[in-house]
Protein backbone atom coordinates (compact mmCIF):
# COMPACT_ATOMS: atom_id res chain seq x y z
CA UNK A 1 0.00 0.00 0.00
CA UNK A 2 1.42 3.38 -0.99
CA UNK A 3 0.51 6.22 1.31
CA UNK A 4 1.58 9.64 2.47
CA UNK A 5 2.88 9.46 6.05
CA UNK A 6 2.13 12.09 8.70
CA UNK A 7 5.55 13.61 7.91
CA UNK A 8 4.56 14.05 4.25
CA UNK A 9 6.75 11.27 2.82
CA UNK A 10 5.26 9.00 0.17
CA UNK A 11 6.21 5.41 0.95
CA UNK A 12 4.95 1.89 0.63
CA UNK A 13 3.84 0.43 3.95
CA UNK A 14 2.60 -2.94 5.12
CA UNK A 15 0.76 -3.13 8.41
CA UNK A 16 2.29 -5.70 10.77
CA UNK A 17 0.54 -5.21 14.11
CA UNK A 18 -2.70 -3.79 15.46
CA UNK A 19 -3.38 -2.88 19.07
CA UNK A 20 -7.00 -2.09 19.67
CA UNK A 21 -8.26 -0.61 22.94
CA UNK A 22 -12.01 -0.38 23.20
CA UNK A 23 -13.83 1.23 26.13
CA UNK A 24 -17.50 1.45 27.04
CA UNK A 25 -19.17 3.03 30.04
CA UNK A 26 -22.52 1.93 31.48
CA UNK A 27 -24.84 3.50 34.06
CA UNK A 28 -26.39 0.65 36.00
CA UNK A 29 -29.92 0.38 37.39
CA UNK A 30 -28.48 0.33 40.94
CA UNK A 31 -26.88 3.75 40.37
CA UNK A 32 -23.32 2.44 39.96
CA UNK A 33 -21.20 2.69 36.83
CA UNK A 34 -19.36 -0.06 34.93
CA UNK A 35 -16.34 1.06 32.95
CA UNK A 36 -15.16 -1.70 30.61
CA UNK A 37 -11.98 -1.87 28.58
CA UNK A 38 -10.71 -4.49 26.14
CA UNK A 39 -7.19 -4.61 24.75
CA UNK A 40 -6.26 -6.84 21.82
CA UNK A 41 -2.94 -7.24 20.04
CA UNK A 42 -3.00 -8.96 16.66
CA UNK A 43 -0.15 -9.51 14.21
CA UNK A 44 -0.70 -9.55 10.47
CA UNK A 45 1.87 -12.29 9.99
CA UNK A 46 2.37 -15.73 11.50
CA UNK A 47 4.63 -15.58 14.54
CA UNK A 48 6.02 -17.80 17.24
CA UNK A 49 5.59 -17.45 20.99
CA UNK A 50 8.08 -19.00 23.40
CA UNK A 51 5.26 -20.76 25.28
CA UNK A 52 2.33 -20.63 22.88
CA UNK A 53 4.20 -21.89 19.86
CA UNK A 54 2.83 -20.93 16.46
CA UNK A 55 0.47 -17.98 16.42
CA UNK A 56 -1.45 -17.59 13.17
CA UNK A 57 -1.75 -14.24 11.43
CA UNK A 58 -4.85 -12.51 12.80
CA UNK A 59 -4.89 -14.57 16.01
CA UNK A 60 -4.82 -12.48 19.18
CA UNK A 61 -1.56 -12.36 21.09
CA UNK A 62 -3.36 -10.42 23.85
CA UNK A 63 -7.10 -10.31 24.49
CA UNK A 64 -7.66 -8.75 27.91
CA UNK A 65 -10.92 -7.43 29.36
CA UNK A 66 -11.16 -5.26 32.50
CA UNK A 67 -14.32 -3.97 34.21
CA UNK A 68 -14.31 -1.49 37.09
CA UNK A 69 -17.50 -0.62 38.95
CA UNK A 70 -17.58 2.81 40.61
CA UNK A 71 -20.08 5.01 42.40
CA UNK A 72 -20.71 8.70 41.74
CA UNK A 73 -17.77 9.91 43.87
CA UNK A 74 -16.15 7.79 42.01
CA UNK A 75 -14.94 5.14 44.46
CA UNK A 76 -14.10 1.67 43.11
CA UNK A 77 -16.53 -1.03 44.29
CA UNK A 78 -15.33 -3.98 42.19
CA UNK A 79 -12.65 -4.84 39.66
CA UNK A 80 -12.73 -7.89 37.42
CA UNK A 81 -10.59 -8.99 34.51
CA UNK A 82 -10.14 -11.87 32.10
CA UNK A 83 -7.38 -12.87 29.73
CA UNK A 84 -8.74 -14.76 26.73
CA UNK A 85 -5.33 -14.65 25.04
CA UNK A 86 -1.91 -14.05 26.60
CA UNK A 87 1.67 -14.98 25.67
CA UNK A 88 2.78 -16.76 28.87
CA UNK A 89 1.12 -19.21 31.26
CA UNK A 90 1.99 -16.92 34.20
CA UNK A 91 0.13 -13.89 32.79
CA UNK A 92 -3.18 -14.69 34.56
CA UNK A 93 -1.34 -14.54 37.90
CA UNK A 94 -1.57 -10.75 37.47
CA UNK A 95 -5.37 -10.88 37.94
CA UNK A 96 -5.82 -11.57 41.72
CA UNK A 97 -3.96 -8.39 42.83
CA UNK A 98 -6.66 -6.34 41.07
CA UNK A 99 -8.81 -6.85 44.18
CA UNK A 100 -6.49 -4.43 45.99
CA UNK A 101 -7.85 -1.57 43.86
CA UNK A 102 -11.27 -1.73 45.57
CA UNK A 103 -11.78 1.40 47.64
CA UNK A 104 -9.53 3.55 45.44
CA UNK A 105 -10.83 6.83 44.02
CA UNK A 106 -10.55 7.91 40.40
CA UNK A 107 -8.91 9.92 38.93
CA UNK A 108 -6.96 11.76 41.66
CA UNK A 109 -4.30 9.48 43.15
CA UNK A 110 -5.31 6.62 40.89
CA UNK A 111 -1.92 6.18 39.19
CA UNK A 112 -0.15 5.79 42.56
CA UNK A 113 -2.89 3.48 43.83
CA UNK A 114 -2.51 1.24 40.76
CA UNK A 115 1.28 1.20 41.03
CA UNK A 116 1.17 0.30 44.73
CA UNK A 117 -1.00 -2.76 44.02
CA UNK A 118 0.01 -3.76 40.49
CA UNK A 119 3.40 -2.16 39.88
CA UNK A 120 6.41 -3.93 38.49
CA UNK A 121 6.20 -7.73 38.76
CA UNK A 122 2.96 -7.70 40.80
CA UNK A 123 0.80 -6.98 37.78
CA UNK A 124 0.48 -6.79 34.02
CA UNK A 125 1.78 -3.77 32.12
CA UNK A 126 -1.14 -3.95 29.69
CA UNK A 127 -3.71 -3.93 32.47
CA UNK A 128 -1.92 -0.99 34.13
CA UNK A 129 -2.14 0.91 30.82
CA UNK A 130 -5.85 0.10 30.56
CA UNK A 131 -6.48 1.22 34.14
CA UNK A 132 -5.00 4.65 33.37
CA UNK A 133 -7.31 4.94 30.37
CA UNK A 134 -10.24 3.82 32.56
CA UNK A 135 -9.51 6.70 34.96
CA UNK A 136 -9.92 9.13 32.08
CA UNK A 137 -13.09 7.37 30.93
CA UNK A 138 -14.56 7.60 34.44
CA UNK A 139 -13.95 11.34 34.48
CA UNK A 140 -15.46 11.69 31.00
CA UNK A 141 -18.47 9.66 32.12
CA UNK A 142 -19.61 10.20 35.70
CA UNK A 143 -19.25 13.94 36.45
CA UNK A 144 -19.96 14.92 32.84
CA UNK A 145 -23.15 12.81 32.78
CA UNK A 146 -24.40 14.48 35.97
CA UNK A 147 -23.45 17.94 34.71
CA UNK A 148 -25.30 17.31 31.45
CA UNK A 149 -28.36 16.09 33.36
CA UNK A 150 -28.34 19.44 35.21
CA UNK A 151 -27.74 21.34 31.97
CA UNK A 152 -24.40 22.85 32.94
CA UNK A 153 -20.69 22.17 33.31
CA UNK A 154 -18.93 20.24 36.07
CA UNK A 155 -19.45 22.26 39.22
CA UNK A 156 -16.74 23.41 41.60
CA UNK A 157 -16.75 21.74 45.01
CA UNK A 158 -15.73 23.35 48.29
CA UNK A 159 -14.37 26.39 46.46
CA UNK A 160 -11.89 24.25 44.55
CA UNK A 161 -11.73 24.11 40.75
CA UNK A 162 -13.02 21.00 38.99
CA UNK A 163 -10.25 18.45 38.46
CA UNK A 164 -9.94 19.04 34.72
CA UNK A 165 -8.98 22.72 35.07
CA UNK A 166 -5.28 23.30 34.57
CA UNK A 167 -4.75 19.79 33.16
CA UNK A 168 -5.13 20.52 29.44
CA UNK A 169 -4.34 23.38 27.09
CA UNK A 170 -8.01 24.15 26.52
CA UNK A 171 -8.60 24.26 30.28
CA UNK A 172 -5.54 26.36 31.21
CA UNK A 173 -6.22 28.63 34.20
CA UNK A 174 -4.90 31.58 32.17
CA UNK A 175 -6.81 30.62 29.03
CA UNK A 176 -9.96 32.03 27.47
CA UNK A 177 -12.10 28.93 28.09
CA UNK A 178 -11.63 29.04 31.88
CA UNK A 179 -12.13 32.81 31.85
CA UNK A 180 -15.47 32.36 30.07
CA UNK A 181 -16.84 29.20 31.74
CA UNK A 182 -15.21 29.32 35.18
CA UNK A 183 -14.34 33.01 35.69
CA UNK A 184 -13.89 32.48 39.43
CA UNK A 185 -10.83 30.31 38.65
CA UNK A 186 -9.27 32.44 35.90
CA UNK A 187 -5.62 32.91 36.81
CA UNK A 188 -5.85 30.35 39.65
CA UNK A 189 -2.58 29.24 41.19
N, C-alpha and C positions, 0 to 999 in steps of 0.2 A: 504494500500500500504506500503510495507516495502522498506526502502531506507536508504542510507548512507547519513547522514547530512554533511554540510560543516565542522563540527568539527570532523567528522570521526565516530560518533556514528551510530550504526544500530538500527533504531527504526521503528515503524509503525506510519504512519502519515495519516491524512485525511484533505484534503484542506477544509477550511471553508469560505474563502473570497478571491476575486481577485480584485485588483485595476489595471486598464489598462489605461495607458496614451499613446496616439498615437499623433504624430506630423507629419505634412507635410508642406513643404515650396514650394511656387509657384512664379515664375517670370511672371509677368503679361505683356500683350501686351502694356500697357501704361508706362512700365518701373518701376512700383512699385512692391512690393513684398507682398504677403499674407502669413502669418505664422499662421497655424491653429493647434489647440490642442483640443483633446477630452479626457475627464476623465470619466471613468465609474467605479463604485463600484458595485460588484455583490456578494451576499452571496450564498453559496452552500446548504443552509438549509432555511426552511421557518422561517421568523422572523416577528416581530410586530413593527410597527412604531407608536409613540404617536399620530401623526396626520394622517398618511396614513393607519393605521390599518394593516391588514395582507399583508405581502410582500412574494410572492412565491419564492421558491428557483430558482435562475437563473434570477429573475427580478431585474432590475437595481435599486439600492438605489440612486445613483447619475448617471446622464448622462448629462454632461456639455460640451458645445462646445464654444471655444473662437477663434476669428480671429482678428489678428492685421495686418494692412496694413502699411508698412514703405517704405521710399525711400532709396536711396543708402547711405545716411549719417549715420545711419538710424534713421530718425525722424518719429514718429508715426503720420500717417494721419487719420486713423480710427481705432476704436475698436468696435467689436460687440460680443455678447455672447447670448447663449440660454441655458435653463435648461429644458431638456426633462423629467428628473426625479430628484426629490429632496425630502428630508425628511419633510420639513416644508413649510407651505403656505407662510411664509415670506421670504424664500430663494431668490425668484426672485427680491426682493427689493434691492439686492446687484448689480443688473445689471446697473441701470442708472448712478451710480458714475463712471463707466468705461469711460464715455465720458471725464472725467477729465484727462485721460492719454494722450489724443491727444496733440501733441507738445513735448512730452517727447522724449528723445534720449536713444537708447539702445546701448550697455549694461551699459556704465558708468553712474552711478547715478540712474539707473533704479529702484533698490530695494527701495531707499528712495522715489523716485517719486511714486511708487506703494503704499508704506505705507502711504504717505501723503494723497492720494486720497481714498485708500481702506482699510487702516489699522483698526484693532480692529473691532468695530461693524458697520463700514461704508461699509464693503465688505464681501466677502466670502473667507474663508481660502483656499478652494480648488482652487478658481480662482487665488488667490495670488500665490499659489504654481505653478500653470500652467504658470502664467506670468513670474515667474523666469526662468522656463524651456524655455519659448519662447525667453527670452533674449539670452540664450545660443544658441538656434536654429538660431536666427538672425545672431549671430556672425559666426556660422558654415556655414551659407548660403551666406549672401550678400558679405562680403569682400573676402571670400574664392572663391566664384564663379568668382568674378572679377579677382582675382589673377590667378586662373586657366585659365581664358580666355586669360590672358597676358602671361601665361606659366611660372609664377614664384610664389613666396610666397607673403604673405601680406606685402606690402611696408610700410616703416617707413614714418611718416608725420611730417614735421616741426622739424626734428631732434630728434623726440621722438620715443621710441620703440613702435611697434604694441602692442595693448592692451593685447594680450595673453601672452606676455613675462613676466616672473616672477610670473605667476598665477598658474602654474602647475609644477610638478616635471620635466617633459620632457623639459619644456621651462624655467628652472631656469637660471638666468643670469650668474651663475657660472658653468653651465653645458656644456657638450660637444655639445649638439644640437645647442644652441645659439652661441657657439664659431664657429661652422661650418657654420650655415646658416645666422646668423646675427652677424658677428665678431665685428662690430662697437659697439655692445651693450654688449659684453662679459664683465662680471664684473660690469655692470651698477649698480649704487646705486639709 
